[in-house]
């Protein structure tokens, strides 16, 4: 049973929404964040990355930095740039990018469901990355970046979504990443009741993206319960989420680039692949057309690698293409045993295209691998088994905007 509730959102005025809503804090490095905020001082990124309000040498994790995020947020509320709904509601959040549309339901999910495994994860989190968002949420007294969740398709929810989308949206704008965004409020009592009941009937919902934000929200909620000496009944018991049906989402490829050949020359490296792959030269860049096929770019040439059937596992994790590449090539041939910590490997989201792999191999890397995207069904299978995927297995696009909805914890 999934506890997915309506809430009283804080959201920007319609005339400010395009300039205010911003891509998530972690898609920018420090220099990019500072540059974007300089060009867009009214952007929510100034709150999400408050170190941009200090000199460049400022410790971005200092207490005064998080305090600045709090002040910037609530100053915008006080002067009316942000408005707070008076009654709990669900919201529809539609994104259209690259010819594809996905529509999610904005709501608050339960920290208890995360702890009890109803909200299922598929990757590990790093404590240091959690700590930053814990301090940000706690200082702001609000959750500002939604967790990207998905659920198995429900026909009744789909009917409600379709009906609501026949009305006028409260927002309709194109964000800086060229995504078209439309928002509706679901405030009819019957729709709210029905949605609550449909989510309650679900045995599981799944984290698609935002594992660190989710883990951080849960830590804040637990800490506030302990401070108050209660086991529930606080606003922080729930975290800001957008829930999408599985049939509207697409996972992009998450490709790999490696700095060197682990002491091998090109010929020796190709020979070393023969045990686990059938290797063919290709006359064009390779975007793998199916599972079990990999592209490889080496010394200005593209190759197509086919996984040998007898070496493919039927285990929920080991059957993934990213796991096969790690098990059969990255570790034994290139000596990359831990891709989370090895500085010789980097990861390139499919949104950047195959040309980015070629560029990296001309500059700072030696070999690149293009991947067939992990499927949602594979994600579900891993999460349902209580397992974790290898790092950098999935890339979702478009990203959810931050600041579009804010969940106050006061």
WOVEN-V961274 format. One record per backbone hydrogen bond with DSSP energy under -0.5 kcal/mol. NH is the residue of the N-H (numbers start at 1). CO is the residue of the C=O. If there is no record, write none. Layout:
BEGIN
nh->[NH/NH]
co->[CO/CO]
END
This chain:
BEGIN
nh->[2/3/4/5/5/7/9/10/11/11/13/16/17/20/21/22/27/28/33/34/35/36/37/38/39/40/43/44/46/47/48/49/50/52/53/54/58/60/62/65/66/67/68/69/70/71/72/73/74/75/76/77/78/79/80/81/82/83/85/89/90/91/92/93/94/94/95/96/97/100/102/104/105/106/106/107/108/109/110/111/114/115/116/117/117/118/119/120/120/130/131/132/133/134/135/136/137/138/139/140/141/142/143/144/146/147/148/149/149/150/151/158/159/160/161/162/163/164/165/166/167/170/171/173/175/175/178/180/181/181/182/183/184/186/187/192/193/194/195/196/197/198/199/200/201/202/205/206/207/208/208/209/214/215/216/217/218/219/220/221/222/223/224/225/226/227/228/229/230/237/238/239/241/242/243/244/244/245/246/248/249/252/255/256/257/258/259/264/269/270/271/272/273/273/274/276/277/278/279/280/282/287/288/293/294/295/296/297/298/298/299/301/302/303/304/305/305/306/307/307/308/311/312/319/320/324/325/326/327/328/329/330/331/333/334/335/336/337/341/342/345/346/348/350/352/353/356/357/358/359/360/361/362/362/363/363/364/365/366/367/368/369/370/374/379/380/381/382/383/384/385/386/387/389/395/397/402/403/403/406/407/408/409/410]
co->[199/1/2/3/108/89/7/406/9/83/81/13/13/16/17/402/24/25/29/30/31/32/33/34/35/36/40/20/43/44/44/45/47/49/50/51/55/58/59/62/62/63/64/65/66/67/68/69/70/71/72/73/74/75/77/76/76/11/9/7/186/106/184/104/92/182/102/180/100/97/95/93/243/91/104/241/5/239/3/237/110/111/112/113/114/113/113/118/205/126/127/128/129/130/131/132/133/134/135/136/137/137/407/142/144/240/209/147/242/206/244/154/155/156/157/158/159/160/161/163/164/183/183/181/173/179/175/96/173/179/94/171/92/90/185/188/189/190/191/192/193/194/195/196/197/199/118/150/120/148/206/148/210/211/212/213/214/215/216/217/218/219/220/221/222/223/224/225/225/234/235/109/107/147/105/149/242/103/151/245/246/395/348/369/346/367/344/261/265/266/267/268/269/270/271/273/273/306/277/304/302/285/286/290/305/370/303/368/296/301/366/298/282/296/280/294/303/278/292/305/276/308/309/315/317/320/321/322/323/324/325/325/326/329/329/331/330/335/338/338/342/257/255/253/349/350/353/353/354/355/356/357/358/359/359/360/360/360/258/258/297/256/295/393/375/376/377/378/379/380/381/383/382/122/252/250/22/144/405/10/143/406/141/141]
END
